[in-house]
Amino acid sequence: MTEPQTRTLQTPGAVLTYDVRPGSSASEPPLLLIGSPMGAAGFGTLAAHFRDRTVVTYDPRGVERSRRTDGSTETTPEEHAEDLSRLIAAVGAGPVDVFASSGGAVNALLLVARHPEQVRALVAHEPPALQLLPDREQALTATRQVQNAYLARGFGAGMAGFIRLVGHRGPVPGDLGDVPDPAAFGLPAEDDGSRDDVLLAHNLLSCTSYEHDLEALRRASTRIVVAVGAGSEGELAHRCAEALAERLGTAPVVFPGDHGGFLGGEYGQTGEPEAFAGTLQEVLAADRDAVPARG
């Protein structure tokens, strides 16, 4: 794989930075690897396993190298989806394949609902689509508690609450109790006064509370594969993915590792990237006619 070619794209309210890694063959469509708020840096290891095709990664608006130009303090899935649509158009290679994880999967599902002609196949890995859960009200309340802790006490408190929530296994109770001590997670207890964290301030509530257009997803020409991690069973995003697959009339595909199974040391986290990439290659290569019809 050649060195990434870094480019920028101006969209309404933001300037996006993205990377293109040309592949050795043009027989397969480009592959977009996307997260949110995870940026392009999180997909370096996974991208290296797809040398035969062009791989595109990007930093979502407000993340790392991509900057907002509109001064907004919240980013919505609608904005992310339209950014992705413009990014695909800028790459200029027709329908693409997309692997999208976490908040990136929420945004990619909206992209497919609005612009199915741009995506041949979408692998949606553990989207935190809380509205699909039977315990949606408790989950949404707990998510608001995380943001409230961040607004009241700063990054350490907010992130401690976030880690506890996403790692909780099983239905979310009506009261999780007070946000845990940040020190228990190696996080700073002091408040530096900032309130511009891209996860806790800009994306958390808009992403998790988004109500997906399931009918549009069922009608879409895009092949949608819902993915879950073998090591994240019972966790919030895993449960959301299972609920999504059920609503779409499919079975989730189990990938190696947990919610970050594709990571190879990025952001200090290591999953099972080689095995994860192998499963992704198999899923993308599968005959779409072998996938059960949604409905």
Phi and psi in degrees as a GROMACS rama.xvg file:
@    title "Ramachandran Plot"
@    xaxis  label "Phi"
@    yaxis  label "Psi"
@TYPE xy
-73.3134  167.672  THR-2
-63.2587  144.308  GLU-3
-61.3437  141.204  PRO-4
-97.1119  115.266  GLN-5
-90.8445  130.909  THR-6
-135.074  166.61  ARG-7
-125.189  155.181  THR-8
-140.537  123.884  LEU-9
-88.885  125.189  GLN-10
-125.503  165.546  THR-11
-57.1814  115.19  PRO-12
88.1231  1.40323  GLY-13
-161.328  157.772  ALA-14
-117.739  115.579  VAL-15
-94.2386  143.279  LEU-16
-112.615  131.863  THR-17
-139.45  161.546  TYR-18
-123.383  137.058  ASP-19
-117.716  123.322  VAL-20
-108.627  101.639  ARG-21
-62.328  138.209  PRO-22
-93.2691  175.08  GLY-23
-83.2546  -10.1009  SER-24
-140.869  150.489  SER-25
-105.873  14.1218  ALA-26
-75.9896  -20.9061  SER-27
-113.809  150.909  GLU-28
-68.5887  161.303  PRO-29
-57.6223  151.97  PRO-30
-114.722  120.388  LEU-31
-93.5565  130.639  LEU-32
-113.126  115.101  LEU-33
-136.06  146.578  ILE-34
-134.262  -176.083  GLY-35
-170.482  121.739  SER-36
-84.7177  11.0133  PRO-37
-61.4536  135.629  MET-38
-97.5708  -168.725  GLY-39
-58.5043  -32.8735  ALA-40
-60.5275  -22.4434  ALA-41
-77.2136  -8.29254  GLY-42
-115.399  14.7662  PHE-43
-60.7291  -45.6156  GLY-44
-66.5737  -46.0239  THR-45
-63.8054  -41.4304  LEU-46
-59.2406  -34.582  ALA-47
-66.0387  -15.2886  ALA-48
-87.7336  0.553519  HIS-49
-124.156  59.4283  PHE-50
-73.0571  -15.6981  ARG-51
-85.1374  -7.52867  ASP-52
-139.267  158.864  ARG-53
-68.0257  132.268  THR-54
-117.457  132.486  VAL-55
-118.871  129.376  VAL-56
-126.388  157.619  THR-57
-152.605  161.95  TYR-58
-98.0961  117.955  ASP-59
-58.2976  159.987  PRO-60
-55.0082  132.343  ARG-61
85.6167  -4.31645  GLY-62
-105.528  129.365  VAL-63
46.7267  -107.448  GLU-64
-82.9508  -14.0747  ARG-65
-92.1187  133.052  SER-66
-121.504  147.043  ARG-67
-82.2742  144.89  ARG-68
-116.652  0.381141  THR-69
-103.625  -2.63385  ASP-70
75.4958  6.3313  GLY-71
-68.7166  148.669  SER-72
-106.737  7.47475  THR-73
-139.519  142.554  GLU-74
-118.772  133.772  THR-75
-105.061  156.943  THR-76
-57.6264  -33.352  PRO-77
-60.2997  -43.9994  GLU-78
-63.6449  -45.2619  GLU-79
-60.96  -43.1778  HIS-80
-63.3871  -41.3285  ALA-81
-70.446  -32.9805  GLU-82
-60.3971  -43.9725  ASP-83
-64.2703  -40.2885  LEU-84
-60.6388  -44.0225  SER-85
-68.5246  -34.5427  ARG-86
-64.4219  -44.6247  LEU-87
-61.3101  -42.0012  ILE-88
-63.4029  -38.0518  ALA-89
-67.1858  -35.6207  ALA-90
-65.9197  -33.9332  VAL-91
68.5378  37.9422  GLY-92
-121.803  21.202  ALA-93
77.0608  -162.702  GLY-94
-57.6888  138.608  PRO-95
-115.95  165.75  VAL-96
-97.0659  146.68  ASP-97
-132.095  127.922  VAL-98
-106.705  121.696  PHE-99
-130.011  130.543  ALA-100
-118.189  144.091  SER-101
56.7764  -126.992  SER-102
-60.567  -28.8608  GLY-103
-61.987  -33.1395  GLY-104
-70.5961  -36.3415  ALA-105
-58.6041  -46.8117  VAL-106
-67.4991  -38.4764  ASN-107
-69.9371  -33.6773  ALA-108
-63.6661  -39.7889  LEU-109
-67.1316  -38.8415  LEU-110
-55.8926  -46.7983  LEU-111
-66.8131  -39.5082  VAL-112
-61.8432  -35.0025  ALA-113
-92.999  -34.9055  ARG-114
-135.09  60.7242  HIS-115
-61.459  -25.716  PRO-116
-67.2326  -15.1426  GLU-117
-89.4923  -10.3995  GLN-118
-128.348  120.435  VAL-119
-76.1079  -48.8508  ARG-120
-141.033  138.689  ALA-121
-122.362  124.102  LEU-122
-102.997  108.067  VAL-123
-98.9189  105.163  ALA-124
-96.6577  106.798  HIS-125
49.3331  60.3884  GLU-126
-71.381  131.626  PRO-127
-79.3076  67.2861  PRO-128
-90.2262  79.5256  ALA-129
-64.0975  -26.6445  LEU-130
-63.8792  -15.8682  GLN-131
-87.1954  -10.0707  LEU-132
-82.1738  148.131  LEU-133
-65.0784  -27.6836  PRO-134
-100.572  37.8982  ASP-135
-58.6999  -41.081  ARG-136
-64.6787  -42.3639  GLU-137
-65.9367  -40.0642  GLN-138
-66.204  -41.5626  ALA-139
-68.3609  -38.1953  LEU-140
-63.082  -42.5306  THR-141
-65.3273  -34.317  ALA-142
-68.3266  -40.9273  THR-143
-63.2752  -34.0652  ARG-144
-61.9266  -38.8227  GLN-145
-60.8581  -48.4745  VAL-146
-66.1369  -37.913  GLN-147
-62.6943  -38.7206  ASN-148
-64.1057  -38.975  ALA-149
-64.1001  -46.2986  TYR-150
-65.8411  -34.1538  LEU-151
-83.8477  -36.3039  ALA-152
-127.942  -3.62635  ARG-153
99.6296  -174.861  GLY-154
-59.0986  -47.4968  PHE-155
-58.2096  -46.8012  GLY-156
-65.682  -43.9841  ALA-157
-63.1383  -44.1249  GLY-158
-69.9197  -34.2555  MET-159
-62.0021  -43.3657  ALA-160
-65.0879  -37.5277  GLY-161
-64.8321  -46.7853  PHE-162
-60.8663  -42.8123  ILE-163
-61.9286  -43.703  ARG-164
-66.9664  -48.7863  LEU-165
-69.4247  -23.6351  VAL-166
-90.3617  -5.42275  GLY-167
-65.6625  132.813  HIS-168
-105.42  130.329  ARG-169
96.7703  178.434  GLY-170
-55.3473  144.887  PRO-171
-79.2653  126.094  VAL-172
-72.0491  166.685  PRO-173
-65.39  -24.1263  GLY-174
-144.803  112.109  ASP-175
-82.184  -5.89087  LEU-176
87.9026  -177.362  GLY-177
-63.2641  152.681  ASP-178
-60.0528  134.337  VAL-179
-66.9083  165.373  PRO-180
-65.2154  124.693  ASP-181
-55.173  -32.469  PRO-182
-61.2836  -26.7678  ALA-183
-64.3874  -19.8682  ALA-184
-112.89  12.9252  PHE-185
71.4733  24.8568  GLY-186
-102.282  154.658  LEU-187
-69.8786  136.323  PRO-188
-85.7944  -25.3955  ALA-189
-77.6016  152.173  GLU-190
-100.717  118.59  ASP-191
-85.301  -0.455406  ASP-192
88.876  -11.8087  GLY-193
-78.0382  149.275  SER-194
-140.125  40.026  ARG-195
-121.425  22.6754  ASP-196
-61.8423  132.7  ASP-197
-67.0833  -30.8525  VAL-198
-80.808  -58.3541  LEU-199
-73.8303  -29.7531  LEU-200
-100.237  -41.7155  ALA-201
-93.1471  -32.9054  HIS-202
-121.586  -22.0148  ASN-203
-56.5018  -56.3851  LEU-204
-74.7537  -41.2672  LEU-205
-65.6767  -35.0149  SER-206
-71.3194  -52.6887  CYS-207
-72.9782  -24.8337  THR-208
-93.443  -0.646328  SER-209
-66.1016  134.803  TYR-210
-98.4861  112.908  GLU-211
-75.9153  145.959  HIS-212
-85.56  88.3824  ASP-213
-65.7032  -34.5489  LEU-214
-64.1002  -42.3358  GLU-215
-63.9214  -37.9811  ALA-216
-67.3102  -38.1172  LEU-217
-66.5578  -34.6638  ARG-218
-78.9818  -19.4693  ARG-219
-61.2467  143.466  ALA-220
-71.8239  -19.0512  SER-221
-63.9478  136.932  THR-222
-79.4266  117.381  ARG-223
-106.523  122.266  ILE-224
-115.984  121.915  VAL-225
-92.8278  129.037  VAL-226
-116.601  144.16  ALA-227
-130.661  157.246  VAL-228
-90.5703  139.606  GLY-229
-62.8818  -30.8671  ALA-230
-95.7367  5.13269  GLY-231
-115.659  16.4172  SER-232
-54.8101  132.791  GLU-233
89.5792  -16.5375  GLY-234
-75.4516  164.724  GLU-235
-58.2039  -53.9883  LEU-236
-67.0635  -34.6029  ALA-237
-61.7126  -44.6524  HIS-238
-64.7011  -38.1305  ARG-239
-62.1883  -43.1616  CYS-240
-62.2553  -41.7953  ALA-241
-61.9104  -41.9153  GLU-242
-64.7774  -39.087  ALA-243
-64.0227  -46.9852  LEU-244
-58.804  -42.559  ALA-245
-61.6425  -42.3291  GLU-246
-67.5402  -28.3076  ARG-247
-88.8889  -5.1249  LEU-248
78.1242  27.5095  GLY-249
-126.04  174.068  THR-250
-107.048  137.335  ALA-251
-67.5783  147.01  PRO-252
-94.257  129.961  VAL-253
-86.7395  124.243  VAL-254
-104.046  152.338  PHE-255
-61.955  151.606  PRO-256
82.4415  -167.647  GLY-257
-108.05  -148.569  ASP-258
-60.6654  -29.1468  HIS-259
-110.596  37.1726  GLY-260
-61.1793  -21.6033  GLY-261
-86.1437  -9.47621  PHE-262
-74.6704  139.923  LEU-263
-121.273  44.1321  GLY-264
107.738  -9.97071  GLY-265
-62.0648  139.222  GLU-266
55.4354  26.3198  TYR-267
74.6048  15.4976  GLY-268
-119.972  138.302  GLN-269
-130.168  122.026  THR-270
-103.617  -128.484  GLY-271
-127.962  65.9436  GLU-272
-62.6345  -36.8391  PRO-273
-66.0941  -47.7608  GLU-274
-66.4259  -37.9161  ALA-275
-61.7531  -46.4198  PHE-276
-62.8466  -37.6345  ALA-277
-61.8256  -41.9973  GLY-278
-66.2435  -41.3535  THR-279
-62.8308  -40.8695  LEU-280
-60.7534  -41.7394  GLN-281
-65.1472  -42.5087  GLU-282
-64.6555  -43.6592  VAL-283
-69.4055  -27.7775  LEU-284
-84.5777  -12.5822  ALA-285
-64.0767  144.074  ALA-286
-64.2804  123.438  ASP-287
-62.0757  -24.8465  ARG-288
-69.2803  -16.8657  ASP-289
-83.3019  -9.36318  ALA-290
-84.9985  129.832  VAL-291
-55.8791  144.718  PRO-292
-66.0607  145.673  ALA-293
-92.4346  146.837  ARG-294
